Amino acid sequence: MQRLKPKISHPDFSMALSLYGKNFLATDLPDLPPNDLPAGMPEWMLNEESWADRQGSSSDLKRRTIIIRAPRSAIQ
């Protein structure tokens, strides 16, 4: 962002550059609105708990291997 901002010669409006830092804050990660997700998405996928991870011993395997864990309440 620090290298990109000076190259924008005609911004829509001028504002100071604000960097996120190394970690996201809780306020940077709002809940997704249900309308932004596909129809029929299970309720448990809308909460903040982690339910999916990429796994693999190489970047190629990680890119194509997603492990999804449904909560016990959803599969009973």
Summary of the structure (lengths in Angstrom):
residues: 76
radius of gyration: 18.9
end to end distance: 47.4
largest distance: 57.8
contacts: 99
relative contact order: 0.11
helix: 30%
strand: 8%
